[in-house]
Amino acid sequence: MKVTRVLDKTSSFGALVAAMSCAGCFPALGSLGAALGLGFLSQYEGFMFRKLIPGLAVLALLVNAWGWYRHRHLGRGLLSVAGPIALLAALFVFWSQDWSIYLFYAGITLMLATSILDLLRPVKPQCRA
């Protein structure tokens, strides 16, 4: 159980930091990242955009789906997988659409909000009949 919580937090935070380093793709997060001193990561923008962000989103999706399977809590499970699914859909399915950047930001925000919610109020397993 501890491993899934650590992997979930790591993947959510990692996806955010990777998005902050891509100023060309994500201007709002890029400017925040530059203000926080992450401008040196811009040289790895291609790697982070094509490999790291999707990889961390897939990791978050798998870990959250496993947690959903273990805890059997429908609302929390849907909330935890919605962020990575939105992020992956924005990157791979809807990227050519003008509104996909908003879906990407919503996915990142949802991933972080779910991680913070999980830290503050962890899910208790549901009893099996």
N, C-alpha and C positions, 0 to 999 in steps of 0.2 A: 504494500500500500504506500509506503514512503517513497518507493522508487517512482511510482506513477505521479505522485505529487511533485517530486523534484523534476522529472522529465517534462511535465506539463508547464511548470513555471519557467524552466530553462527554454523550452521551445517558444513560449509566448514572448518572453523578454528578448530572446535571440532574433525572432522575426521582427520585432520592433526596432532593435538596433540595426539590423541589416537594412530595413526600410529607411532608417534615418541616414544611412550612408549613400542612398541613391537619390541625390538631389535632382537629377534630371528627370527621373521617373515620378518621384513623389515630392513635389516642391515644398509642401507644408512640413512634412517630416524631415526633408533634407535641410531646410533652414533651421529647424529645431536641433537636428544633429550637429550642424556646423556651430551653432551657438553653444552646444555642450562640449565642443572640442572633438567631434568625430569626423571632422573634415578630412583627416588623413586617410580615412577608409574609402574615399571617393575613387582611388585608383583600383579598387576591387569591385567597382559598381557592377560590372558585367557578371562576375561570378556570383555576387550576392543576389542579383536580380534573377538570374537564370537557374541557379542551383540552391543557394542557401535558404532563401525565403520559402520556396516551394518545399524543400526538404524539411525545414522546421515546421511548416504547416502540416505536412503529412505526418510527422512525428507527433505533433499536438493532436491531430485527428485520431491517430491510432491509440495514443495514451488515453485520451478522453473517452473514446469508444470502449476501451477496456474497462475504464472506471465506471462507465454507464452500465456495462454488462455486470460488473461485480456488485454495484450498489442498487441497481434496479430502481433508480429514482428518475421518473420520466421527465419532469420539468428541468431538472438540473442537467440531465443527460442531453436533452435537446439544446439547451443553452450552451453546453460545453462543446458540442460538435458544430454548432452553427457558425461560429467564428472561423475555424479553419476551412470549412466548406465554402463560406463566402469569399475568403481570401483566395483559395484555389480556383474557384469559379471566376473571380475577377482576373486572375493571371492567365488562365488557360482557355476559358470559354468566351468571356465577354471582353477581352482586352481591346478589341478593335472598336468597341462602343465608346462613346464619349463619357457615359456615366459610370464606366467600370472603375474609375479611380475612387468614386464615392463608395462603391461596394468594397473595394480594397480597404479603405479607411475604416469602414464599418466592421469589416472582419478583424482588423488589427485591434480596434477598440473593444470589440466583443471578446476577443481572446484575452486581452488584458483585464477587462472587467470580470470575466469568469475566473481568472486566476486569483484576482484580489478577493473576490467573493469566496472562493474556496479556501483561501488563507484565513479569512475572518470567520466564516461559518462552514466548516467541513461537513460533507454529506455523511449521514449515518446510513449504514446498510439497511435495506428493507427486509423484514422477516419473510422467509419463504414458507409457503403453506405446505 
